[in-house]
Amino acid sequence: MSQPDRPRGRGRQSSPSPVARAAQAAGLPLLRPERVGAPECIGALKEHTPDLGVVVAFGQFLPRKVRELPSLGYLINAHASQLPRHRGAAPIAHAILAGDTKTAVSVMRVEREMDAGPVCLVCETPIADDDDVGSLSERLGEIAAEAIAAAVDQIAAGTVLWTAQDHVNATLAPKIGRHNARLDFRKEAVVLARQIRAMAPSPGAATLHDGEPLRILAARTSSAACDECPGTVDRDVSGVLRIATGSGWLLPTRVQRSGGKSLEIDAFLRGRAIENGTVLGDASVSRDAG
């Protein structure tokens, strides 16, 4: 089962999801309902007499009559965090934003409350200093596939053990939007660097340069003394472009202007210089902060 065909890509052409495309190529029975709880969808599911349901990033609310339809009476899901931490739609981005040094895939039972079901398997992985949502998602996707397979084997063998979550210590990871991407240079450089990684590759952390959006897709930091107004561009002694922040310097390494390609900072500057003393973002806010 997958979502119906949706507009995708630059041309916004209607096309199947990757899961639907793979099912079609393999000749598997495929359902693509607008509403998974519709009577005709429930009837089609019952015809297949499933023992177990596996849910990954489906994107629709699953009513009780769907959750309890398999003969085992439940569905399982692979969630990209160490539950109960980071329940919600964007656990990977929120783990990076929070400065977590590790994350995990948790295999859980699907219940009405979001990501709150008991857990049977947790597979951890470190978060590297240069991991962004793209690289970490790819790694967690591979881990999730292996974790789901291992959980299904345990369920089939009757050896699976379910552990209730500690709901008191649950944290939430709501959907990321463009409002999360605006860079405020009054923050510390290390916090801004995490924000940049958490927004990459999409929607991309952004500021303004000459009134136009400038996305910063990768950056490192420097703790060198900084007494410039936050958002001010300066070159260090080796000529590296750096941006003043509330504490330390932010050094962009990959950027993209609106409508342009993602470029390494040196290639970008060859085509469009950013002069020393330029204030990125809302200049009035930066001056107030200084």
C-alpha positions in Angstrom: 0.0 0.0 0.0 1.3 3.5 -0.9 0.0 7.0 -1.4 -1.8 7.9 -4.6 0.2 9.4 -7.5 1.3 13.0 -6.6 2.9 15.8 -8.5 6.7 15.4 -8.1 10.0 16.9 -9.3 10.6 20.2 -11.1 7.9 19.7 -13.7 5.4 18.7 -11.0 4.3 15.7 -13.2 2.0 13.3 -11.5 3.9 10.1 -10.7 3.9 7.1 -8.3 5.8 7.1 -5.1 9.1 5.1 -5.1 7.3 2.3 -3.1 4.5 2.2 -5.6 7.0 2.1 -8.5 8.9 -0.7 -6.9 5.7 -2.7 -6.3 4.6 -2.2 -9.9 8.0 -3.4 -11.2 7.8 -6.5 -9.0 4.3 -7.3 -10.0 3.0 -7.0 -6.5 -0.7 -6.2 -5.6 -0.8 -2.5 -5.0 -3.3 -0.3 -3.2 -3.1 3.5 -3.5 -6.0 4.9 -1.4 -6.8 8.6 -0.8 -8.0 7.4 2.6 -6.7 4.2 4.1 -9.8 3.8 6.4 -12.3 3.9 3.5 -14.5 0.7 3.5 -13.3 -0.4 0.1 -9.7 -0.2 1.3 -10.4 -2.1 4.5 -12.2 -4.8 2.3 -9.2 -5.1 0.0 -6.8 -5.5 2.9 -8.9 -8.2 4.5 -8.9 -10.1 1.2 -5.1 -10.6 1.6 -5.6 -12.0 5.2 -2.3 -10.4 6.5 -0.6 -11.7 9.6 1.3 -8.5 10.2 1.5 -4.9 8.9 4.7 -2.9 8.4 4.4 0.9 8.2 7.2 3.2 7.0 6.6 6.9 6.4 3.1 6.3 5.1 1.8 9.8 5.9 -1.9 9.0 6.7 -3.6 8.5 10.1 -4.2 4.8 10.6 -7.6 4.1 12.3 -8.0 1.3 14.8 -9.7 -1.0 12.3 -6.5 -0.8 10.2 -4.1 -1.1 13.1 -5.8 -4.2 14.4 -6.7 -5.9 11.1 -3.7 -8.3 10.8 -4.2 -11.7 12.5 -1.5 -10.8 15.0 -3.6 -7.7 15.9 -1.0 -5.0 15.2 1.3 -3.1 12.8 4.9 -2.3 13.3 6.9 0.8 12.3 10.6 1.8 12.2 11.0 5.3 13.7 14.3 7.2 13.1 15.1 8.0 16.8 15.8 6.4 20.1 12.2 6.6 21.4 10.7 8.2 23.4 13.1 11.0 22.3 12.0 12.9 19.1 8.6 11.5 18.5 7.1 13.1 15.4 7.6 13.8 11.7 11.2 15.1 11.7 13.2 13.1 14.2 16.4 13.3 12.2 16.5 17.1 11.9 15.6 17.6 15.5 18.3 15.2 16.7 20.9 17.3 14.8 19.3 20.6 16.1 19.5 19.3 19.7 23.2 18.5 19.3 22.7 14.8 20.0 25.8 12.7 19.5 23.9 9.6 18.6 20.5 8.5 17.3 18.8 5.2 16.5 16.1 3.3 14.7 13.3 2.1 17.0 10.9 -0.6 15.9 7.6 -0.2 17.7 4.0 -1.1 17.5 1.7 1.4 15.9 -0.8 2.9 18.3 -3.2 5.9 18.1 -0.9 8.2 19.9 2.0 9.2 17.6 5.1 7.1 18.0 4.1 6.1 21.5 3.8 2.3 21.1 6.0 -0.3 22.9 9.4 -1.0 21.3 11.0 -4.3 20.5 14.3 -3.4 18.9 16.6 -0.4 19.0 19.6 0.0 16.6 21.9 2.9 17.4 24.2 4.9 15.2 26.5 7.9 16.0 25.9 11.4 14.6 29.1 12.6 13.0 30.1 16.3 13.2 29.5 16.7 9.5 26.3 14.7 9.2 23.3 16.5 7.8 19.8 15.3 7.3 20.6 13.9 3.9 23.6 11.7 5.0 22.0 10.7 8.3 18.6 9.8 6.6 20.5 7.5 4.1 22.3 5.7 6.9 19.2 5.4 9.0 17.2 4.1 6.0 19.6 1.2 5.7 19.5 0.5 9.4 15.7 0.6 9.4 15.5 -2.0 6.6 17.7 -4.4 8.6 15.9 -3.6 11.9 12.4 -4.3 10.4 13.6 -7.6 8.9 15.1 -8.6 12.3 11.9 -7.7 14.1 9.8 -9.6 11.7 12.0 -12.7 12.3 11.5 -12.3 16.1 7.8 -12.0 15.7 7.6 -15.0 13.4 9.7 -17.0 15.9 7.6 -16.0 18.8 10.6 -14.5 20.6 9.8 -10.8 20.3 9.7 -8.8 23.6 7.9 -5.5 23.8 9.0 -2.7 26.2 6.7 0.2 27.0 8.1 3.7 26.4 8.8 6.1 29.2 6.1 8.6 28.2 7.2 11.1 30.9 10.5 11.7 29.2 9.1 11.9 25.6 10.2 14.8 23.4 8.6 16.0 20.2 10.0 16.5 16.7 7.4 18.4 14.7 7.6 18.8 10.9 10.3 21.1 9.6 9.3 24.1 7.5 10.8 27.1 6.0 10.2 29.0 9.2 12.8 26.8 10.8 15.4 27.7 8.2 15.9 31.4 8.8 19.4 32.0 10.2 19.6 34.5 13.2 23.3 35.4 13.5 22.8 36.6 17.0 22.9 32.9 18.0 26.2 31.1 18.7 28.1 29.8 15.7 27.9 26.2 16.9 24.1 26.5 17.1 23.9 28.0 13.7 26.1 25.2 12.3 23.7 22.6 13.7 20.8 24.5 12.2 22.4 24.4 8.8 23.0 20.7 9.0 19.5 20.1 10.2 18.1 22.0 7.2 20.3 20.4 4.5 19.7 19.4 1.8 16.1 20.8 2.1 14.7 23.4 2.7 18.2 24.8 3.3 19.1 27.3 6.1 18.8 30.8 4.6 19.7 34.4 5.1 19.5 37.5 2.9 22.3 39.0 0.7 21.4 42.3 -1.0 17.8 41.5 -0.3 17.9 38.1 -2.0 17.8 34.7 -0.4 21.1 33.0 0.2 21.0 29.4 1.3 23.9 28.1 3.4 24.0 24.3 2.9 27.2 23.5 4.8 29.4 25.4 7.3 32.1 25.0 9.9 32.9 27.2 12.9 35.7 29.1 14.5 36.0 30.2 18.1 38.3 33.0 17.3 37.5 36.3 19.0 34.7 38.1 17.3 33.7 41.7 18.1 31.8 42.4 14.8 28.1 43.0 14.6 26.3 39.6 14.1 25.8 38.9 10.4 28.9 40.9 9.3 31.1 39.3 6.6 34.8 39.4 7.1 37.9 37.5 5.7 40.3 36.0 8.1 44.1 36.2 7.7 44.1 33.3 5.2 41.3 34.9 3.1 38.5 32.5 4.2 35.0 34.1 4.3 33.5 34.1 7.7 30.3 35.6 9.3 30.2 37.1 12.7 27.7 35.6 15.2 26.7 36.0 18.8 29.7 33.9 19.7 32.4 32.9 17.3 32.5 32.8 13.5 30.5 30.8 11.0 32.4 29.8 7.9 30.2 28.7 5.0 31.6 26.0 2.9 28.7 25.4 0.4 26.0 27.9 -0.6 23.3 28.5 -3.1 21.5 31.6 -4.3 17.9 31.6 -5.4 17.5 29.8 -8.7 21.2 28.9 -8.8 23.2 25.7 -8.2 24.7 24.6 -5.0 28.3 25.6 -5.0 31.4 25.3 -2.9 32.1 28.7 -1.3 35.2 29.5 -3.4 33.3 28.8 -6.7 30.4 30.9 -5.6 32.6 33.9 -4.7 34.3 33.8 -8.1 31.0 34.5 -9.7 29.5 36.8 -7.0 31.7 38.5 -4.5 30.5 39.3 -0.9 32.5 42.3 0.2 34.0 42.7 3.7 31.6 44.6 5.9 28.5 43.3 4.2 25.8 42.5 6.7 23.8 39.4 5.9 20.2 39.0 7.0 18.1 41.7 8.5 20.7 44.5 8.9 18.5 46.5 11.3 18.2 43.5 13.7 21.9 42.8 13.5 22.8 46.5 14.3 20.3 46.5 17.3 22.0 43.3 18.6 25.4 45.0 18.3 
